Amino acid sequence: MEFLIISITKIAVVLAVNLIVVAYLVYIERKVSAFIQNRIGPNRVGPYGLLQSFADVLKLHMKEEIVPVQANRFVHTLAPIISITVALVTFAVIPFGSTIEVMGYNVKLMIADVNIGVLYILALTSLGVYGVTLSGWSSNNKYSLLGGLRSSAQLISYELSMGMSIIGVIMIAGSLRLDAIVEMQAGWRWNAILSPIGFITFVVASFAETNRLPFDLPEAEPELVGGYHTEYSGLKFGTFFLAEYANMITSSALIVTLFLGGWQVPFSFEAAPIVSSLIHIAAFVVKVAAMLLFYIWIRWTIPRFRYDQLMNLGWKVMLPLSILGVIQVAIFILVGIA
């Protein structure tokens, strides 16, 4: 019974934190973009505009949901549900701290401790494209369909590089468990240092997987109006928007877990168990926040690629580079560096 209560509590806390962070991530992105473009950004609703995200949610809730006459209504409704579900469920295997004692139990700070955590992540990120593709097909709109097809091609192109870039991490840790990968990065033995090529290719592939600039070809307003979500309005559109930012959080957490030491701090310290656990959680949060800021900064710095540039980068640069990264890690292991 205690195990069930602890599990439900962890799920509720992680879900609530994710949703709150998503709401304020939109606000932070608008403020950062305003800073880059020498503007003010949202400043009307609440002090410093802090309640703007909640006003946006209320506005979306009040908007009429329009479904095209020729659309497949069931799939049109199912698509955003798939996107947000995959985005939130993927976080289940990511450890966001070491352990903490609750009701006499040493509780691991992750929802599900599975032996195949890396495979679980890759499997679920592959499913995310179905939400985008189905939304484009079900809308019965040529712009939406093109956006959905672009997303499928983009995912296939960059998922290979993403998978190859993780192989070096698995070779170093000797395990598919994410908590074991974090524990192997104690001190400064971060995988970003031991596998720099894999780190770079994984970060670039993560941008492509989350459809963020400069890889937002499935939306591409200048040529596709709005891409796969052209025919969406109200809360359905808001759900796609929510899924994009939830994917950003999950991708940032995964980059931190696999390459930046996870919840590990790069120095040794002595403290009470509860204080130690809080420091580990704080370290994880700070690293994820830094990655999220990087995501936002890149969006407002680099222009969108053309579609041929996107494909050339994925197949002619990223894939060979990720294979080279595996070879580099193998050499490091052979000479005893990793």
Helices and strands as residue ranges (DSSP letters): H 2-36, G 47-49, H 52-62, H 73-89, G 90-93, E 99-102, E 105-108, H 117-138, H 142-173, H 178-183, H 191-194, H 196-209, H 221-224, G 227-229, H 234-259, H 273-299, H 307-312, I 313-318, H 319-335
